[in-house]
Amino acid sequence: MKQQRHLFPISFMARLLHVSVSRFYDWLKRGMNKRLVQRNQQTILVKIAHEETKQSYGYIRLTKHLQAQGIKISTYAVRQIKKLNQLYCKRHKRFKRTTKSDHNRAIYANLLG
């Protein structure tokens, strides 16, 4: 609404978004919430750390990684941020045996070693 108020009337946008006009102006006066600003900064830090660690750290290990850098963040916050932003760890593929050992053919001696 704030960005579009020069194009459309505030009352029209408020009705469209089911918000009262007075609530919009109250929000403009208050500004940004400190907790919201802090959560946005933490989200950016978690995303950067997630990429730095090649998307392989879970929330506990990622919390320890961030705290080692001097960032104050809780395990709960990291878990919530990863969940909300769908930051999942890459899973390594399981070992799959490709040699077929159960056959009836002759087994030859190892000439190389």
C-alpha positions, 0 to 999 in steps of 0.5 A: 500500500505504501508503494502504491499510494500515489497510483491508487486511493488509500481507501480503495486499497484498504477495502481491497486488502481488508485493512482499515485506513486508520490501521494503515496510517498507524503502521506508517507512524510506528515504523519497523518492529525491532524483533522483525528487523532482528529476525530479518538479519538472522534470516540473511545470516542463516541463508549465507551460512547454509550456502557456505557449508554447502547445504550440509549442516543441520540446524544444530550444527549450523547454530554452532557454526554461527555462534563460533563466528560470534553471532548470537542466535538460538537453536530454535531460531535457526530451526524456524528460519530453515523451516520457513525458508525451506532450507534443507540439507543435501543428502548423500547417496547411499553406497550401492554395490555394483559388483555381482558376486552371486554368479556361477561363472569361473573366478579368475586369479588376480594377475595385477596384485 
